[in-house]
Amino acid sequence: MRGLNLQSFVLGLLRLGPLSDMQKILVTNDDGIHSPGIVALAEALEVIGDVTVVAPAHEMSAASRSLTLARPLRVDRIDDRHFAVDGTPADCVTLAMNLIFDGDAPVLVVSGINKGGNLGEDVTYSGTVAGALEASVYGLPGIAVSLVQRINFDFAAAAQFAVELSRLVLDDGLPQGTVLNVNVPPGPVQGVRVTRQGSKIIRPNVTTGTDPRQRKYYWIGEESLTWNEEIGTDYEALGQGLVSITPLHSDLTDHRTLERLKSLGWQTALEPLSK
């Protein structure tokens, strides 16, 4: 798929015009409520909606879609529009939808802007993507936005892109259970591609140390990283300096393998084990 012509893309967005009503938008992230990425995102979205931020009190990167079940959660109400939760992004969306909005639900959930990309297999670990996916539980569209950069973050272009994409989603909608995973390269937007999820090759790096109480600890990181820039993938788009928009679905079923396993007769072969 070729990159979209930027001028045509922007003109198409501008033709949408302003929304007639300031609809409610929920903003969350996994970098924490004080991250400059979520600050830039929330401020930018205020031109199209009534924004409420419900985000982790501290960084919760790689929390995936986990919920906190082994302890109670606490919410710090910073002001009428900002709430800090001592939990995961999924906790934040759950509390927002069931308590904070008090029945007056938002129409869109936007998660980010993440410090660093969420490409390929990262989507299964990402708390940023999880915040958007949790929207599907409530029948809402969700958008996850990440800035593919590690230092000297400038969120301005990514925040503005999130605004224009949100306009399109609110106007056209998304299929039930679908969210958009958006990865934005640094600098001005040069073009856009709708992509599929790519893949990367990593070698985990586990650092071992000893704390002051002489107990061993282990710190997981990534030592070696390469990726496959196959045609049509998120990695290919970012490799060309383009924004990647990947539609994701909460249904993780591998439908091709499902049919193959049925054709192999595994179901029938294993049936006696249930007797």
Secondary structure, 3 states (H helix, E strand, C coil): CCCCCHHHHHHHHHCCCCCCCCEEEEEECCCCCCCHHHHHHHHHHCCCEEEEEEEECCCCCCCCCCCCCCCCCCEEEEECCEEEECCCHHHHHHHHHHHHCCCCCCCEEEEEEEECCCCCCHHHHCHHHHHHHHHHHHCCCEEEEEECCCCCCCCHHHHHHHHHHHHHHHHHCCCCCEEEEEEECCCCCCCEEECECCEEEEEEEEEEEECCCCCEEEEEEEEEEEEECCCCEHHHHHHCCCEEEEEEECCCCCHHHHHHHHHHCHHHHHHHHHC
